[in-house]
């Protein structure tokens, strides 16, 4: 997910996206344990997406406090 896409969504939508990504990560981790994971780099990509979303949420929170 690109940063521009993240910035276009509101906070509630981003919260649901984070939950969906975490569910996907859980599924991928269980596949990794059973050695049925096709793309191991997918876990890292999802982790970075969560970090990007959390960064944007934090920026919005700090901007609201400064106003």
C-alpha positions in Angstrom: 0.0 0.0 0.0 1.4 3.4 -1.0 1.7 6.3 1.3 -0.6 8.4 -0.9 -3.3 5.7 -0.6 -2.9 5.7 3.2 -3.2 9.5 3.5 -6.4 9.5 1.4 -8.2 7.3 3.9 -9.7 8.4 7.2 -8.7 7.1 10.6 -11.5 4.6 10.9 -10.8 3.1 7.5 -7.1 2.8 8.4 -8.0 1.0 11.6 -9.9 -1.6 9.7 -7.1 -2.0 7.2 -4.6 -2.6 10.0 -6.9 -5.3 11.4 -7.2 -7.0 8.0 -3.4 -6.9 7.5 -2.8 -8.4 10.9 -5.1 -11.2 10.1 -3.2 -11.8 6.9 0.1 -11.8 8.7 -1.2 -14.4 11.2 -2.3 -16.6 8.3 1.1 -16.2 6.6 2.9 -17.0 9.8 1.0 -20.2 10.3 1.7 -21.1 6.6 5.4 -20.4 7.3 5.4 -22.8 10.2 3.8 -25.6 8.1 6.2 -24.7 5.3 3.4 -24.0 2.8 4.3 -20.3 2.4 4.8 -19.4 -1.3 6.2 -15.8 -0.9 8.2 -15.3 2.3 8.8 -11.6 1.6 5.0 -11.0 1.9 5.3 -11.0 5.7 7.9 -8.2 5.6 5.8 -6.2 3.1 2.8 -6.4 5.4 4.8 -5.4 8.4 6.0 -2.3 6.6 2.5 -1.4 5.5 1.4 -1.5 9.2 4.3 0.7 10.1 3.4 3.2 7.4 -0.2 3.3 8.6 0.8 3.8 12.2 3.2 6.6 11.1 0.4 8.5 9.3 -2.0 8.0 12.2 0.6 9.4 14.6 1.3 12.4 12.4 -2.4 13.2 12.3 -2.6 12.9 16.1 0.3 15.2 16.6 -1.1 17.7 14.1 -4.4 17.8 15.9 -2.6 18.4 19.2 -0.6 21.3 17.8 -3.7 23.1 16.5 
